Structure formats: structure tokens, C-alpha cells
Amino acid sequence: MKKIAIVTIIAALLLSCAPALADDGSAAYGNSTLLASLTHNCPNTGIMLPAAFSPYQTTYLLTVASWVSRPVFTPTAYDPNAVITVNGKVVKSGRNSQVINMTDQPQAVEIVVSNGGASTTYTIYLQRRPSEKRTRVSAGYVNNIYIKGTTWRLDADLVTVQYAGGDYESGNLSTFSNKTKETNVYDYPLAANCVYYYGTKENCYRARNVEEFINNYDRYGDTLYTIVYIESEIVAMLPYGADY
């Protein structure tokens, strides 16, 4: 179904390159039923195809970030006498439309410009983009590694790392401070393919699995570890070192 939907959207985009048509199939007279401009309130995350608006391009695909929930459109007509509707609701030319309530499903927004019995319909296919996975690094003391259901989890007491300077040579040196455990609770799932190293920064060993890591992570007198995670899942644990 997804492949069919994508093909349908692409075909619609290609077919819509023709001049805007009135309801009777003839070319709209002059600019009386055309939009002079069309903008939206998602300039930082919205990606539209085609990128530039054209009065004669009547179909667009707009993707927005996964967290966007309240997009609005601002259509401006060439003719001040034209009536504009967005999904059936009248919107004054140059003013914001009603909020389009986003879901995780694609949807079509129809903007109709009517004038003297003729009309032109602009269709914007609106969809959220999947969230971008972000890699982050933290440091903290391992309190506990435990299994919940079928998932291993880490309970750690995070520390605040402060670097000595901005450049690589001096910035590579660091100190850290530790706040109370109540304000630094860190409890995240461990990825099935998480990579574990134990020992010291200068002499570390890779554990074959989480059980081996549990049996060895505190053998060297320090449970301070560098924690690497992608979104909310830990993918690597290493003995703490400022130059990681």
C-alpha cells in the first residue's frame, strides 16, 4: 500500500505541472482563480516539493518534522474578489488558515480559489518525516544493571563533565562533578547489540555479553563509565575517559 501511495503522489505531481484549470476543464480566465503565493508556518522543518510555489503548479508534497503538530497555510490570491477555502473553511487572502491537526498518517489539504463560477484547486499532501536518530554521550556511575521483562536496563548516576578549554589539546582535559542521585537518575534500556568494555581507559577489555560485563565492570575500583546512546537506547559502555 505504501508503494502505491508514493507512486500515486509522484504521478499527481507530474500531472499537475499543466496550467490551473477551472471546474469546466478550461483554463482559468486570467489570474482570477489563481494564488499569487502560498506559505506555511514550518519554514525550519518543512520541505516542499516542488520547492518554489508557482500559481500554475497545483499539487505539492510537504513533509515536516516528526514533532510538528499544528501547521497552518497562508494563501494569497491574485484577485481580491476571489474566495479562498482551506479544507472547506473560508480564509481571507493573505491570512492564516485554520490549524491542520497532524497525525502520523499522510493527509491531503485542499485550497480552493473561487471567482465568478470558476475555481482552481491546489492540493498539498502533508506528511511527517520519521524522527532522526541522535547519538549522544554521557558519563556516570553504574548503580545497577538489571533485566526487566526481556530487556536489560542500566541504572546510573550521571556526572557533569567540564572541559578545560575549547581547543582539542586543552579541551581534552576534563574534570567532573556529581550531584545527588535523586536529580541524576538515568534508567535506559541496553540495546541487544550493545558493545561493552570494562577495565580502565588505558587498558580495557571487551566483554562478550552483558553477563560478562556485569561480572567485571567494578573489578578495577571505579564504576565511572562513558555511556553512548542513540535516542533512548544505549549502544556502548566504556571506562570513562575524557578523550573518547
Contacts in CASP RR format, 6 or more apart in sequence:
PFRMAT RR
TARGET T0000
AUTHOR 0000-0000-0000
METHOD contacts of the structure
MODEL  1
MKKIAIVTIIAALLLSCAPALADDGSAAYGNSTLLASLTHNCPNTGIMLP
AAFSPYQTTYLLTVASWVSRPVFTPTAYDPNAVITVNGKVVKSGRNSQVI
NMTDQPQAVEIVVSNGGASTTYTIYLQRRPSEKRTRVSAGYVNNIYIKGT
TWRLDADLVTVQYAGGDYESGNLSTFSNKTKETNVYDYPLAANCVYYYGT
KENCYRARNVEEFINNYDRYGDTLYTIVYIESEIVAMLPYGADY
5 106 0 8 1.000
9 61 0 8 1.000
9 125 0 8 1.000
12 59 0 8 1.000
12 123 0 8 1.000
12 125 0 8 1.000
13 49 0 8 1.000
13 50 0 8 1.000
13 59 0 8 1.000
13 60 0 8 1.000
13 61 0 8 1.000
15 59 0 8 1.000
16 57 0 8 1.000
16 58 0 8 1.000
16 59 0 8 1.000
16 123 0 8 1.000
17 56 0 8 1.000
17 57 0 8 1.000
18 56 0 8 1.000
19 27 0 8 1.000
19 28 0 8 1.000
19 56 0 8 1.000
20 27 0 8 1.000
20 28 0 8 1.000
20 33 0 8 1.000
20 34 0 8 1.000
20 55 0 8 1.000
20 56 0 8 1.000
20 58 0 8 1.000
20 120 0 8 1.000
21 27 0 8 1.000
21 28 0 8 1.000
21 120 0 8 1.000
22 28 0 8 1.000
22 29 0 8 1.000
22 33 0 8 1.000
22 117 0 8 1.000
22 118 0 8 1.000
22 119 0 8 1.000
22 120 0 8 1.000
23 117 0 8 1.000
23 118 0 8 1.000
23 119 0 8 1.000
24 118 0 8 1.000
28 34 0 8 1.000
28 118 0 8 1.000
28 120 0 8 1.000
29 118 0 8 1.000
31 55 0 8 1.000
31 78 0 8 1.000
31 79 0 8 1.000
32 78 0 8 1.000
32 79 0 8 1.000
32 81 0 8 1.000
32 82 0 8 1.000
32 115 0 8 1.000
32 116 0 8 1.000
32 118 0 8 1.000
33 79 0 8 1.000
33 82 0 8 1.000
33 113 0 8 1.000
33 114 0 8 1.000
33 115 0 8 1.000
33 118 0 8 1.000
33 119 0 8 1.000
33 120 0 8 1.000
34 55 0 8 1.000
34 56 0 8 1.000
34 77 0 8 1.000
34 78 0 8 1.000
34 113 0 8 1.000
34 120 0 8 1.000
35 53 0 8 1.000
35 55 0 8 1.000
35 75 0 8 1.000
35 76 0 8 1.000
35 77 0 8 1.000
35 78 0 8 1.000
35 84 0 8 1.000
35 111 0 8 1.000
35 113 0 8 1.000
35 120 0 8 1.000
35 122 0 8 1.000
36 55 0 8 1.000
36 76 0 8 1.000
36 77 0 8 1.000
36 78 0 8 1.000
37 53 0 8 1.000
37 74 0 8 1.000
37 75 0 8 1.000
37 76 0 8 1.000
38 53 0 8 1.000
38 73 0 8 1.000
38 74 0 8 1.000
38 75 0 8 1.000
38 76 0 8 1.000
38 111 0 8 1.000
38 122 0 8 1.000
39 53 0 8 1.000
39 73 0 8 1.000
39 74 0 8 1.000
40 46 0 8 1.000
40 48 0 8 1.000
40 62 0 8 1.000
40 71 0 8 1.000
40 72 0 8 1.000
40 73 0 8 1.000
40 74 0 8 1.000
41 71 0 8 1.000
41 72 0 8 1.000
41 74 0 8 1.000
41 96 0 8 1.000
42 62 0 8 1.000
42 64 0 8 1.000
42 65 0 8 1.000
42 68 0 8 1.000
42 71 0 8 1.000
45 64 0 8 1.000
45 65 0 8 1.000
45 68 0 8 1.000
46 62 0 8 1.000
46 63 0 8 1.000
46 64 0 8 1.000
46 65 0 8 1.000
46 68 0 8 1.000
47 62 0 8 1.000
47 63 0 8 1.000
47 64 0 8 1.000
47 129 0 8 1.000
48 60 0 8 1.000
48 61 0 8 1.000
48 62 0 8 1.000
48 63 0 8 1.000
49 60 0 8 1.000
49 61 0 8 1.000
49 62 0 8 1.000
50 57 0 8 1.000
50 60 0 8 1.000
53 60 0 8 1.000
55 78 0 8 1.000
58 120 0 8 1.000
58 121 0 8 1.000
58 122 0 8 1.000
58 123 0 8 1.000
59 122 0 8 1.000
59 123 0 8 1.000
59 124 0 8 1.000
59 125 0 8 1.000
60 122 0 8 1.000
60 123 0 8 1.000
60 124 0 8 1.000
60 125 0 8 1.000
61 124 0 8 1.000
61 125 0 8 1.000
61 127 0 8 1.000
62 71 0 8 1.000
62 124 0 8 1.000
62 125 0 8 1.000
62 126 0 8 1.000
62 127 0 8 1.000
63 126 0 8 1.000
63 127 0 8 1.000
63 128 0 8 1.000
63 129 0 8 1.000
64 71 0 8 1.000
64 102 0 8 1.000
64 126 0 8 1.000
64 127 0 8 1.000
64 128 0 8 1.000
64 129 0 8 1.000
65 128 0 8 1.000
65 129 0 8 1.000
65 131 0 8 1.000
66 128 0 8 1.000
66 129 0 8 1.000
66 130 0 8 1.000
66 131 0 8 1.000
67 131 0 8 1.000
68 102 0 8 1.000
68 128 0 8 1.000
69 101 0 8 1.000
69 102 0 8 1.000
70 99 0 8 1.000
70 100 0 8 1.000
70 101 0 8 1.000
70 102 0 8 1.000
71 99 0 8 1.000
71 100 0 8 1.000
71 102 0 8 1.000
71 126 0 8 1.000
72 96 0 8 1.000
72 97 0 8 1.000
72 98 0 8 1.000
72 99 0 8 1.000
72 100 0 8 1.000
73 86 0 8 1.000
73 96 0 8 1.000
73 97 0 8 1.000
73 100 0 8 1.000
73 109 0 8 1.000
73 111 0 8 1.000
73 124 0 8 1.000
74 94 0 8 1.000
74 95 0 8 1.000
74 96 0 8 1.000
74 97 0 8 1.000
75 84 0 8 1.000
75 86 0 8 1.000
75 91 0 8 1.000
75 93 0 8 1.000
75 94 0 8 1.000
75 97 0 8 1.000
75 111 0 8 1.000
75 113 0 8 1.000
75 122 0 8 1.000
76 93 0 8 1.000
76 94 0 8 1.000
77 84 0 8 1.000
77 93 0 8 1.000
77 113 0 8 1.000
79 115 0 8 1.000
80 93 0 8 1.000
81 115 0 8 1.000
82 93 0 8 1.000
82 113 0 8 1.000
82 114 0 8 1.000
82 115 0 8 1.000
83 90 0 8 1.000
83 113 0 8 1.000
83 114 0 8 1.000
83 115 0 8 1.000
84 90 0 8 1.000
84 91 0 8 1.000
84 92 0 8 1.000
84 93 0 8 1.000
84 111 0 8 1.000
84 112 0 8 1.000
84 113 0 8 1.000
84 114 0 8 1.000
85 91 0 8 1.000
85 110 0 8 1.000
85 111 0 8 1.000
85 112 0 8 1.000
85 114 0 8 1.000
86 97 0 8 1.000
86 98 0 8 1.000
86 109 0 8 1.000
86 110 0 8 1.000
86 111 0 8 1.000
87 97 0 8 1.000
87 98 0 8 1.000
87 100 0 8 1.000
87 109 0 8 1.000
87 110 0 8 1.000
88 110 0 8 1.000
88 112 0 8 1.000
89 97 0 8 1.000
89 98 0 8 1.000
91 97 0 8 1.000
91 98 0 8 1.000
97 111 0 8 1.000
100 107 0 8 1.000
100 109 0 8 1.000
100 126 0 8 1.000
102 126 0 8 1.000
102 128 0 8 1.000
104 128 0 8 1.000
106 125 0 8 1.000
106 126 0 8 1.000
106 127 0 8 1.000
107 125 0 8 1.000
107 126 0 8 1.000
107 127 0 8 1.000
108 123 0 8 1.000
108 124 0 8 1.000
108 125 0 8 1.000
108 126 0 8 1.000
109 123 0 8 1.000
109 124 0 8 1.000
109 125 0 8 1.000
109 126 0 8 1.000
110 121 0 8 1.000
110 122 0 8 1.000
110 123 0 8 1.000
111 121 0 8 1.000
111 122 0 8 1.000
111 123 0 8 1.000
111 124 0 8 1.000
112 119 0 8 1.000
112 120 0 8 1.000
112 121 0 8 1.000
112 122 0 8 1.000
113 119 0 8 1.000
113 120 0 8 1.000
113 121 0 8 1.000
113 122 0 8 1.000
131 231 0 8 1.000
133 230 0 8 1.000
133 231 0 8 1.000
134 230 0 8 1.000
134 231 0 8 1.000
135 228 0 8 1.000
135 229 0 8 1.000
135 230 0 8 1.000
136 228 0 8 1.000
136 229 0 8 1.000
136 230 0 8 1.000
137 226 0 8 1.000
137 227 0 8 1.000
137 228 0 8 1.000
137 244 0 8 1.000
138 156 0 8 1.000
138 158 0 8 1.000
138 186 0 8 1.000
138 226 0 8 1.000
138 227 0 8 1.000
138 229 0 8 1.000
139 158 0 8 1.000
139 159 0 8 1.000
139 161 0 8 1.000
139 176 0 8 1.000
139 224 0 8 1.000
139 225 0 8 1.000
139 226 0 8 1.000
139 227 0 8 1.000
139 240 0 8 1.000
140 156 0 8 1.000
140 157 0 8 1.000
140 158 0 8 1.000
140 159 0 8 1.000
140 186 0 8 1.000
140 224 0 8 1.000
140 225 0 8 1.000
140 227 0 8 1.000
140 240 0 8 1.000
141 156 0 8 1.000
141 157 0 8 1.000
141 159 0 8 1.000
141 178 0 8 1.000
141 223 0 8 1.000
141 224 0 8 1.000
141 225 0 8 1.000
142 154 0 8 1.000
142 155 0 8 1.000
142 156 0 8 1.000
142 217 0 8 1.000
142 218 0 8 1.000
142 223 0 8 1.000
142 225 0 8 1.000
143 155 0 8 1.000
143 156 0 8 1.000
143 157 0 8 1.000
143 181 0 8 1.000
144 154 0 8 1.000
144 155 0 8 1.000
145 152 0 8 1.000
145 153 0 8 1.000
145 154 0 8 1.000
145 155 0 8 1.000
145 190 0 8 1.000
145 210 0 8 1.000
145 213 0 8 1.000
145 214 0 8 1.000
145 217 0 8 1.000
146 152 0 8 1.000
146 153 0 8 1.000
146 155 0 8 1.000
147 153 0 8 1.000
151 189 0 8 1.000
151 190 0 8 1.000
152 189 0 8 1.000
152 190 0 8 1.000
152 194 0 8 1.000
152 210 0 8 1.000
153 187 0 8 1.000
153 188 0 8 1.000
153 189 0 8 1.000
153 190 0 8 1.000
154 186 0 8 1.000
154 187 0 8 1.000
154 188 0 8 1.000
154 189 0 8 1.000
154 190 0 8 1.000
154 227 0 8 1.000
154 234 0 8 1.000
154 237 0 8 1.000
155 185 0 8 1.000
155 186 0 8 1.000
155 187 0 8 1.000
156 186 0 8 1.000
156 187 0 8 1.000
156 225 0 8 1.000
156 227 0 8 1.000
157 178 0 8 1.000
157 181 0 8 1.000
157 184 0 8 1.000
157 185 0 8 1.000
157 186 0 8 1.000
158 184 0 8 1.000
158 186 0 8 1.000
159 176 0 8 1.000
159 177 0 8 1.000
159 178 0 8 1.000
159 184 0 8 1.000
159 224 0 8 1.000
160 176 0 8 1.000
160 177 0 8 1.000
160 178 0 8 1.000
160 179 0 8 1.000
161 174 0 8 1.000
161 175 0 8 1.000
161 176 0 8 1.000
161 242 0 8 1.000
162 174 0 8 1.000
162 175 0 8 1.000
162 176 0 8 1.000
162 177 0 8 1.000
163 170 0 8 1.000
163 171 0 8 1.000
163 172 0 8 1.000
163 173 0 8 1.000
163 174 0 8 1.000
163 242 0 8 1.000
164 170 0 8 1.000
164 171 0 8 1.000
164 172 0 8 1.000
164 173 0 8 1.000
164 174 0 8 1.000
164 175 0 8 1.000
165 171 0 8 1.000
165 173 0 8 1.000
172 242 0 8 1.000
172 243 0 8 1.000
173 242 0 8 1.000
174 242 0 8 1.000
176 224 0 8 1.000
178 184 0 8 1.000
186 227 0 8 1.000
188 229 0 8 1.000
188 232 0 8 1.000
188 233 0 8 1.000
188 234 0 8 1.000
189 232 0 8 1.000
189 233 0 8 1.000
189 234 0 8 1.000
190 210 0 8 1.000
190 233 0 8 1.000
190 234 0 8 1.000
191 230 0 8 1.000
191 233 0 8 1.000
191 234 0 8 1.000
191 235 0 8 1.000
193 235 0 8 1.000
194 210 0 8 1.000
194 234 0 8 1.000
194 235 0 8 1.000
194 236 0 8 1.000
194 237 0 8 1.000
195 206 0 8 1.000
195 235 0 8 1.000
195 236 0 8 1.000
195 237 0 8 1.000
196 206 0 8 1.000
196 207 0 8 1.000
196 209 0 8 1.000
196 210 0 8 1.000
196 212 0 8 1.000
196 213 0 8 1.000
196 217 0 8 1.000
196 236 0 8 1.000
196 237 0 8 1.000
197 204 0 8 1.000
197 205 0 8 1.000
197 206 0 8 1.000
197 207 0 8 1.000
197 236 0 8 1.000
197 237 0 8 1.000
197 238 0 8 1.000
197 239 0 8 1.000
198 204 0 8 1.000
198 205 0 8 1.000
198 207 0 8 1.000
198 213 0 8 1.000
198 216 0 8 1.000
198 217 0 8 1.000
198 219 0 8 1.000
198 220 0 8 1.000
198 239 0 8 1.000
199 205 0 8 1.000
199 216 0 8 1.000
199 217 0 8 1.000
199 219 0 8 1.000
199 220 0 8 1.000
199 239 0 8 1.000
200 220 0 8 1.000
200 222 0 8 1.000
200 239 0 8 1.000
201 238 0 8 1.000
201 239 0 8 1.000
201 240 0 8 1.000
201 241 0 8 1.000
204 238 0 8 1.000
204 239 0 8 1.000
205 216 0 8 1.000
207 213 0 8 1.000
207 216 0 8 1.000
213 237 0 8 1.000
217 223 0 8 1.000
217 225 0 8 1.000
217 237 0 8 1.000
220 239 0 8 1.000
222 239 0 8 1.000
222 240 0 8 1.000
224 239 0 8 1.000
224 240 0 8 1.000
225 237 0 8 1.000
225 238 0 8 1.000
225 239 0 8 1.000
225 240 0 8 1.000
226 236 0 8 1.000
226 237 0 8 1.000
226 238 0 8 1.000
226 239 0 8 1.000
226 240 0 8 1.000
226 241 0 8 1.000
226 244 0 8 1.000
227 234 0 8 1.000
227 236 0 8 1.000
227 237 0 8 1.000
228 234 0 8 1.000
228 235 0 8 1.000
228 236 0 8 1.000
228 237 0 8 1.000
228 238 0 8 1.000
229 235 0 8 1.000
238 244 0 8 1.000
END
